[in-house]
Amino acid sequence: STLFPYTTLFRSAAIEGIAESLNEHRMNTLTMPVMGSGHGGMPFPTAVLFNLLALRSILADDIGRNLREVRIVVTENRASMLASSTMRDIISHVAPE
């Protein structure tokens, strides 16, 4: 979809905003849903990948300096969309180079 680049930018900006808020309140744990697969219309595995990429970027930058733990909540009905082979593929795109 042509909306993917736009929803990806908004998702990254949203996660950055959350990280800034966590920094302001000196919090170090983030628990969040997968963003972008609902109203954003992105396929769920793709949304997981882009969420992880945004988080990786934040953790590598100063904005993520206080984050020590990140949990991404996946509901049971969506978990079946993330077979172990799919997760390995996603992680291979997110793992540090």
N, C-alpha and C positions, 0 to 999 in steps of 0.2 A: 504494500500500500504506500502511496505517496505521503501518508501522514506519519510514517515511522520516524523520519528524521526530526520532525517537529515534536512528536510525543517523546522521543528520546531526549531532546534538549530540555523539555519541561520536566521530565523525570529526574534528570541529572540536577537541574536547578532546585527541584523540590528536595531531593536528598541532601544537597549542599545546604539548603536552608535549615533542614533538620539538624545537620551536623553543627551548624553555627549556633543554633538554639541549645544544643547539648553542651557546647563549649561555654556559652554564657552562664549556664547553670551548673557547670563543672560535673556533668554527668558523663559516664563512660560506657554505658550500655545502650544499644539501639535494638529495639524489636519492632519490626515493620512487616506489612504485607507485601506481596509482589505487586508493584505498581505498573500499570500500563496495559494489563490484559483484560480489564473490565471495559470501562468506557473508552479506553484508548484503542481497543480493538486488536491489539497485538496478540499473536498466538502465545499461549502461556509459556512454553519453553523459551521462546525468543525474549519475552518480557523478563524471565528469570535471568537470562544471559545479560541483558542490558542493565538490569538492576545490579548484578554482580560487577559489571564493568564500571558502573558509576561509583559503587562502593570502593572498588579497588583504587580508582582515581582519587577519591577522597582520602582513603587511608594512606596513600602515598604522598599526599600533600599536607601542608601545615594545618589545614582545616580539620583533618582527622586526627590531630595530635592527641586528643583525649580519649578517642574511641579504643576500647580494649576488647569489646565483645559486640558482635552483630548477630542477630537472629532474624532470619526471614521466615515468616509464618506461611506455611502452605497448607491449605485446608485439605481434608481427607479426599474430597471429591476431585481435587486438582492434583493430588500426589500421584495418581495413576498416570498422569501425563508426563511424569518425569521418571521414566524407566531408568535403571542404573546405567544403561548404555547412553541414554540421553544426557544424564548428569555427567558422565565421563567426558562427553563431547563438549558440554558447556564449560566444565572446569578446565578443559584443555585450552579454551579460548581466554580464560580468566587468569590462569596460573602465571606468575611472574616469568618473564623471559630470561 
